[in-house]
Amino acid sequence: MEIKLIDLKQRHLEAFVKEMPTGQDVGQTPVAVYMGMVVRAACKAGWYLEPVFKPEDVDEMNPADVRDLSAAAMKVYSEAMGVSPS
């Protein structure tokens, strides 16, 4: 799958973080659930140019695709925030 993301602006980061859980919820969230949340939040924030999908489409995606979409989103998020993605 080819993944293309937008050139992030501050508004995109703010929209993304408003969709993500905070505090203790993050540490107790299973990885598979968290990756889905990342992909849905990035989708709602308009981060993906390709592939084109809606947040509700994530439920029926191949888990490997969700993993790749999540990794791509977290990579650009980490770069924008100046933190290591690992």
ABEGO torsion letter per residue (X at the ends): XBBBBBBBBAAAAAAAAAABBBEAAAAABBAAAAAAAAAAAAAAAGABAOBBBBAAAAAABBAAAAAAAAAAAAAAAAAAAGBBAX
